[in-house]
Amino acid sequence: MNTVNLTINGKQVTVPAGSTILDAARQLNIKIPTLCYWDKLGCGISNQPASCRICVVEVERRRNLAPACATPVMEGMVVHTNSQRALNARRTVLELMLSDHPQKCLTCAKNQDCELRMLAAEFGIEEVAFSGAKNRFEPDTSSEAIMRDLSKCVMCRRCETVCNKVQTVSALTGNGRGFSAKVGTASMIPLAETNCTFCGQCVNVCPVGAITGISYVKKVWAAINDPSKTVIVQTAPAVRVAVGQEFGFEPGTPVTGKMVAGLRALGFDKVFDTNFSADLTIMEEGTEIVERVKSGKNLPILTSCCPGWINFIEHNYPDLLHIPSSCKSPQQMFGAIAKSYYAEKIGVKPADLVVVSIMPCQAKKYEAARPEFSKDGVRDVDYVVTTRELCKMFREAGVNLANMDDDQFDSPLGQSSGAADIFGVTGGVLEAACRSVYYMLNGKNLEGDAINFRAVRGLDGIKEATVQIAPGKSINVAVCSGLGNARKVLDMVRKDPNRFQAIEIMACPGGCINGGGQPFLHGDTALLEKRMKGIYTEDEKKTLRLSHENTDIKALYAEFLGEPGSEKAHELLHTHYHSK
């Protein structure tokens, strides 16, 4: 390996050829402030447009200051990161940014997580030094999921890079020049009119409040306090291993019981579990897999739990719309059952039953608003609240999960298996399905460690495996997370339709544990490993680990649906997709 020797602040360092000054400084534990730079986008892709100039340093024998994030090291280079010239330039750049930034920090959604505000504090900036013209844009709330406020855009281009290079959606691009330059949609059209999938990865990487989720928290509070409404809540599997870190728990710690207690303290009439409908999803989707594998038609079957991924295939692969499972996502299955079976059980009109979802995802807000998921003007899921927003609700109500005793989900929509828990990680839906497909084909359960399909586990973007679903019968499967990887896998399918028989796709890299509504990672991708471990811990500690053994699911079919794949099940639990 070729190496380069250089000196930074009087300290010598040797780094691989091709490294940047920032890389070399980090090896010496020398901090250089950054804003536009981000090396945790996933898939080995980093954002380094050198557009903000917060990281400028002085290099001897060079006339101009150099951006550390994008300047390659050279043999014998001598760098000063804290010279007066570099410090003055950084302060001036930051003060100019602040002069064109709305001074609304107290009411900004990124108030406690804003990197621009943190930089201002580190630099000791207590007042805006410059005044003059300011860019002003009307916030775009057209999508019902993601809000863009370009008045706050600092042109770091992180959102553009994650959208174009990691997710390969290309809904965002640079617009304008000079002072008015911002990252927006092509021709600055509303986000809802683009091919955006609402995955929310742009929200996760934006350093300021230029891109945020649209909040329905106020409407949820209003519903809770409306005596004419019965308000129930469902909680997604990935939420329980992420919410705790905001209340002092080790990241990845499952806090299921404390979360249930906290939700009850907020005033919800009943606290249910999306895991219940994840088990229901496996009953329907597993039946679909068995039918397709036996017939050899419409293969490979693609999982359909992720609305961001479904939006992606509708926009980009309309020729493959016949192969996704027709099953609704667990969120929407829950809403459909709640507004029919459960509403009937408790004697409440569907219009008076408010279903709230706690999700790790921004796309779930878009999904709940899709017109096919409402009946007679009544939505199956009324409001979606992200994990981050739930944490704010807890704080607003004075609920500290660390002080809560464990509580249990309510019945009959609260019992779930470990197979449902693993929906929160990439590979989990396919593994859960394989556990029940084996039973459907053989009439007996997998035993011992055979229940764990380890070949589909892990955070790799694309995983291929051959899994046994019956003695002497195996199928080829693929698991991918991140829409850029989804594109690669779907291109494989176009080229060779017989390569796989089943495929799981999740829009967010790593799956729902890295959803666009989860607590921010702040670049610490090791947190994903911890959340993944927490998910599998939840699965392994349960005595019930197979969806088809969930007694409440059995009762639902016996009392209401008939059998998996029945006419009633198709009416309530299945859907269809559209070319966009």
Beta strands, then each sheet from edge to edge (+ up, - down):
strand 1: 3-8
strand 2: 11-16
strand 3: 56-59
strand 4: 66-67
strand 5: 78-80
strand 6: 146-148
strand 7: 173-175
strand 8: 182-184
strand 9: 211-213
strand 10: 230-235
strand 11: 270-273
strand 12: 301-302
strand 13: 353-359
strand 14: 374-375
strand 15: 378-379
strand 16: 383-386
strand 17: 462-470
strand 18: 473-481
strand 19: 502-506
sheet 1: 2+ 1- 5- 3+ 4-
sheet 2: 6+ 9-
sheet 3: 7+ 8-
sheet 4: 11+ 10+ 13+ 16+
sheet 5: 12+ 19+ 18+ 17-
sheet 6: 14+ 15-
end
